[in-house]
């Protein structure tokens, strides 16, 4: 430990130094995987200048023994790739889980991504829920990861989605700006009031693109989309996604576990060092079928 780190809690240092989340850091301490000068320590212990901290992270991500889907690459440059993730595939591999994620497939094709921060995430700038399909951006170098990450946090990357919701009585467009609250360990995200504590501001702009019987196809803009933001926001106005049982949507056997949300567009104007891009991804066949007179239409 350096002099500047002395006195800090060890769990916070493990998060920073080992590029793991707070939950993972707590698990490492609980499993006796962290030692200071060879001695097991608690996560609340304080760092000492000159001490040697050892963290057992486990085996590296294993790719060879897992049948991974082929990547659907929509844009490839030396700095980044844009890929289309199918519904049912996780965006990233959770520690201890099966490495069948999009991130694992990216590392197999682009080994340089394993050297980026948070290697299990393979340079991904953002994620999609397992049962959401569509476009994701992944960086291929530390510099592009930093620049694209800054653009994403600033809301400068254009991200649009296509969703299917109940049509009857739905206005042509709207804005939902309710803050979101995430409870530790909870599956759902809660829409909260502006006065509530520990909430994050979120905006979801939407407009109807097409109506087809029972259903409406809605285009959504949410550049900073938080976890479950679109699902929670639409549910809050009485329009949960078709198939999204977790948020009150109709269960549709023809979609299986899938909910009707697709990341259809990503774009960025670029900067002096990194060329901009614009990529579109059409609505998948299973969601088109819902609009074109299939069961439940």
C-alpha positions as CSV (number, residue, x, y, z in Angstrom):
1,X,0.0,0.0,0.0
2,X,1.2,3.5,-0.8
3,X,1.3,6.4,1.7
4,X,-1.7,8.0,0.1
5,X,-3.7,4.8,0.6
6,X,-2.8,4.4,4.3
7,X,-5.8,4.7,6.6
8,X,-8.4,3.7,3.9
9,X,-10.8,0.8,4.4
10,X,-9.4,-2.4,2.7
11,X,-12.7,-3.2,1.0
12,X,-12.7,0.1,-0.8
13,X,-9.1,-0.4,-1.9
14,X,-9.9,-3.9,-3.2
15,X,-12.7,-2.4,-5.3
16,X,-10.3,0.1,-6.8
17,X,-7.2,-2.0,-7.2
18,X,-8.9,-5.3,-8.3
19,X,-11.6,-3.7,-10.5
20,X,-14.4,-5.5,-8.8
21,X,-17.7,-4.3,-7.5
22,X,-18.5,-3.7,-3.8
23,X,-20.6,-6.9,-3.6
24,X,-17.8,-9.0,-5.1
25,X,-15.2,-7.4,-2.7
26,X,-17.4,-8.3,0.3
27,X,-17.7,-11.9,-1.0
28,X,-13.9,-12.1,-1.2
29,X,-13.4,-11.0,2.4
30,X,-16.2,-13.3,3.6
31,X,-14.5,-16.2,1.7
32,X,-11.1,-15.5,3.4
33,X,-9.6,-14.5,0.0
34,X,-7.9,-11.3,1.3
35,X,-4.7,-11.2,3.3
36,X,-2.4,-8.4,4.5
37,X,1.2,-9.5,5.0
38,X,-0.1,-13.1,5.0
39,X,-2.8,-12.6,7.6
40,X,-6.5,-12.8,7.0
41,X,-8.3,-9.5,7.6
42,X,-11.8,-8.0,7.8
43,X,-13.1,-5.7,5.1
44,X,-13.4,-2.9,7.6
45,X,-9.6,-3.1,8.4
46,X,-7.6,0.0,7.5
47,X,-4.6,-0.1,5.1
48,X,-1.1,0.4,6.4
49,X,1.7,2.0,4.4
50,X,4.0,-0.6,3.0
51,X,1.7,-3.5,3.7
52,X,1.3,-6.3,1.1
53,X,-2.3,-7.0,0.3
54,X,-3.0,-10.3,-1.5
55,X,-6.4,-11.0,-3.1
56,X,-7.4,-14.4,-4.6
57,X,-9.7,-13.6,-7.5
58,X,-10.1,-17.2,-8.7
59,X,-9.6,-18.7,-12.1
60,X,-9.5,-16.4,-15.1
61,X,-12.5,-16.3,-17.4
62,X,-12.7,-19.7,-19.2
63,X,-13.8,-19.6,-22.9
64,X,-12.7,-22.6,-24.7
65,X,-15.1,-25.2,-23.2
66,X,-18.2,-23.2,-23.7
67,X,-20.2,-23.1,-26.9
68,X,-20.6,-19.4,-27.5
69,X,-23.0,-17.9,-30.1
70,X,-21.3,-16.3,-33.1
71,X,-21.0,-12.5,-32.7
72,X,-23.3,-10.4,-34.9
73,X,-20.9,-7.6,-35.6
74,X,-22.5,-4.5,-37.2
75,X,-19.5,-2.2,-37.1
76,X,-15.8,-2.9,-36.5
77,X,-13.0,-0.4,-36.3
78,X,-9.6,-0.5,-34.6
79,X,-11.1,1.5,-31.7
80,X,-14.5,-0.1,-31.2
81,X,-17.1,-2.6,-32.3
82,X,-20.9,-2.4,-32.3
83,X,-22.6,-5.8,-32.0
84,X,-26.2,-7.0,-31.9
85,X,-27.0,-9.2,-28.8
86,X,-29.8,-11.8,-29.2
87,X,-32.5,-12.0,-26.5
88,X,-31.6,-14.7,-24.0
89,X,-27.9,-14.0,-23.9
90,X,-26.4,-12.2,-20.9
91,X,-24.4,-9.1,-21.6
92,X,-21.6,-10.0,-19.1
93,X,-20.5,-13.1,-17.3
94,X,-21.1,-13.0,-13.5
95,X,-18.3,-14.3,-11.4
96,X,-18.9,-18.0,-10.8
97,X,-21.5,-18.2,-13.6
98,X,-21.3,-19.9,-17.0
99,X,-19.2,-17.9,-19.5
100,X,-21.8,-17.8,-22.2
101,X,-22.2,-14.1,-22.3
102,X,-21.7,-11.5,-25.1
103,X,-18.6,-10.3,-23.2
104,X,-17.1,-13.8,-23.3
105,X,-17.7,-14.0,-27.1
106,X,-16.2,-10.5,-27.5
107,X,-13.0,-11.6,-25.7
108,X,-12.7,-14.7,-27.8
109,X,-12.8,-12.7,-31.0
110,X,-11.0,-9.6,-29.6
111,X,-8.4,-10.8,-27.0
112,X,-7.2,-7.2,-26.4
113,X,-10.4,-6.5,-24.6
114,X,-9.3,-8.7,-21.7
115,X,-6.7,-6.0,-20.8
116,X,-9.3,-3.3,-20.4
117,X,-10.8,-2.2,-17.0
118,X,-13.2,-4.8,-15.6
119,X,-12.1,-7.6,-18.0
120,X,-15.2,-9.7,-17.4
121,X,-17.1,-6.9,-19.2
122,X,-14.8,-7.0,-22.3
123,X,-14.9,-3.3,-23.0
124,X,-18.7,-3.0,-23.1
125,X,-19.7,0.6,-22.5
126,X,-23.3,-0.3,-21.5
127,X,-25.4,-3.4,-21.0
128,X,-28.8,-4.8,-21.9
129,X,-31.0,-7.1,-19.8
130,X,-30.6,-10.8,-20.7
131,X,-34.0,-10.8,-22.4
132,X,-33.6,-7.5,-24.3
133,X,-32.1,-7.7,-27.7
134,X,-30.1,-5.2,-29.8
135,X,-27.0,-3.0,-30.1
136,X,-24.2,-2.7,-27.7
137,X,-20.9,-0.7,-28.0
138,X,-17.6,-2.2,-26.9
139,X,-14.2,-0.4,-26.9
140,X,-11.0,-2.1,-28.1
141,X,-8.4,0.1,-26.4
142,X,-8.0,1.9,-23.1
143,X,-8.1,5.3,-24.8
144,X,-11.4,4.6,-26.7
145,X,-12.9,3.1,-23.6
146,X,-12.1,6.3,-21.7
147,X,-13.4,8.6,-24.4
148,X,-16.6,6.6,-25.2
149,X,-17.3,6.2,-21.5
150,X,-17.1,10.0,-21.0
151,X,-19.4,10.6,-23.9
152,X,-21.9,8.0,-22.5
153,X,-21.9,9.6,-19.1
154,X,-22.5,13.0,-20.7
155,X,-25.5,11.7,-22.6
156,X,-23.7,12.4,-25.9
157,X,-24.2,8.9,-27.3
158,X,-27.6,8.5,-29.0
159,X,-29.3,5.3,-27.9
160,X,-32.8,4.4,-29.1
161,X,-35.0,1.5,-28.5
162,X,-38.2,-0.1,-30.0
163,X,-40.8,-1.4,-27.6
164,X,-44.2,-3.0,-27.9
165,X,-47.0,-2.0,-25.5
166,X,-50.8,-2.0,-25.3
167,X,-52.1,0.5,-27.9
168,X,-55.6,1.3,-26.6
169,X,-55.7,4.9,-25.2
170,X,-52.0,5.4,-25.6
171,X,-51.1,9.0,-26.7
172,X,-48.9,9.6,-29.7
173,X,-45.8,10.7,-27.6
174,X,-44.7,11.5,-24.1
175,X,-42.0,12.1,-21.6
176,X,-41.5,10.2,-18.3
177,X,-39.1,11.9,-15.9
178,X,-39.7,10.0,-12.7
179,X,-36.5,9.2,-10.6
180,X,-35.6,5.6,-10.0
181,X,-34.7,3.8,-6.8
182,X,-32.7,0.5,-6.7
183,X,-32.9,-1.6,-3.6
184,X,-30.0,-3.9,-2.8
185,X,-30.8,-7.4,-3.8
186,X,-34.2,-6.4,-5.4
187,X,-35.1,-7.7,-8.9
188,X,-37.2,-4.7,-9.7
189,X,-36.4,-1.0,-10.0
190,X,-38.9,1.3,-8.2
191,X,-40.2,4.5,-9.6
192,X,-39.9,7.1,-6.8
193,X,-41.0,10.7,-6.1
194,X,-38.5,13.6,-6.7
195,X,-38.5,14.1,-2.9
196,X,-37.4,10.5,-2.1
197,X,-33.9,9.7,-0.8
198,X,-31.3,7.8,-2.7
199,X,-32.8,8.1,-6.2
200,X,-31.3,8.7,-9.6
201,X,-32.8,11.1,-12.1
202,X,-34.0,9.4,-15.4
203,X,-35.8,10.6,-18.5
204,X,-37.5,8.4,-21.1
205,X,-38.9,10.1,-24.3
206,X,-41.3,8.0,-26.4
207,X,-43.4,8.2,-29.5
208,X,-45.7,5.8,-31.3
209,X,-44.2,4.6,-34.6
210,X,-47.0,2.2,-35.6
211,X,-50.2,0.7,-34.2
212,X,-51.3,-2.9,-35.0
213,X,-54.5,-4.1,-33.4
214,X,-53.8,-4.7,-29.7
215,X,-50.2,-3.4,-29.9
216,X,-48.3,-0.2,-30.5
217,X,-44.7,0.0,-31.6
218,X,-43.0,2.8,-29.6
219,X,-39.6,4.4,-30.3
220,X,-37.8,5.4,-27.1
221,X,-34.9,7.7,-26.5
222,X,-32.9,7.3,-23.2
223,X,-29.2,8.2,-23.7
224,X,-28.3,7.5,-20.1
225,X,-30.7,4.6,-19.6
226,X,-30.3,3.2,-16.1
227,X,-30.9,-0.4,-15.1
228,X,-34.5,-1.4,-16.0
229,X,-35.3,2.3,-16.7
230,X,-37.4,1.8,-19.7
231,X,-39.2,-1.2,-18.2
232,X,-40.0,0.6,-15.0
233,X,-40.9,3.9,-16.6
234,X,-43.4,2.3,-19.1
235,X,-44.9,0.2,-16.3
236,X,-45.4,3.4,-14.2
237,X,-47.7,4.9,-16.8
238,X,-49.7,1.6,-17.2
239,X,-47.9,0.5,-20.3
240,X,-45.5,-2.4,-19.4
241,X,-43.7,-4.1,-22.2
242,X,-45.5,-7.0,-23.8
243,X,-44.2,-10.1,-22.2
244,X,-42.6,-8.3,-19.2
245,X,-44.2,-10.2,-16.4
246,X,-41.8,-8.7,-13.8
247,X,-43.2,-5.3,-14.5
248,X,-46.9,-6.3,-15.0
249,X,-46.8,-7.0,-18.7
250,X,-49.0,-9.7,-20.4
251,X,-47.4,-13.2,-20.4
252,X,-47.1,-14.2,-24.1
253,X,-46.3,-17.8,-24.8
254,X,-45.0,-17.0,-28.3
255,X,-42.3,-14.8,-26.8
256,X,-41.3,-17.3,-24.1
257,X,-39.2,-15.5,-21.5
258,X,-38.7,-12.6,-23.8
259,X,-40.0,-9.1,-23.3
260,X,-40.7,-6.8,-26.2
261,X,-37.7,-4.4,-26.0
262,X,-35.0,-4.0,-28.7
263,X,-32.0,-1.6,-28.7
264,X,-32.4,-0.4,-32.3
265,X,-29.9,2.5,-32.7
266,X,-26.6,3.8,-31.3
267,X,-24.8,6.8,-32.6
268,X,-22.1,9.3,-31.7
269,X,-20.8,12.4,-33.5
270,X,-17.2,11.6,-32.6
271,X,-14.4,13.9,-31.5
272,X,-10.9,15.0,-32.7
273,X,-9.4,11.6,-31.9
274,X,-12.3,9.1,-32.5
275,X,-14.5,8.9,-35.6
276,X,-18.2,9.0,-35.0
277,X,-20.7,6.3,-36.0
278,X,-24.3,5.5,-36.5
279,X,-25.7,2.0,-36.5
280,X,-29.3,0.8,-36.8
281,X,-30.7,-2.7,-36.1
282,X,-34.2,-3.7,-37.3
283,X,-36.9,-5.2,-35.1
284,X,-36.2,-8.9,-34.7
285,X,-38.6,-11.5,-36.3
286,X,-40.2,-12.6,-33.0
287,X,-41.3,-9.0,-32.3
288,X,-42.3,-8.3,-35.8
289,X,-44.6,-11.3,-35.6
290,X,-46.4,-9.8,-32.7
291,X,-47.2,-6.8,-34.8
292,X,-48.1,-8.7,-37.9
293,X,-51.0,-10.7,-36.7
294,X,-49.4,-13.5,-34.7
295,X,-50.9,-14.8,-31.5
296,X,-51.9,-12.1,-29.1
297,X,-52.4,-9.5,-31.8
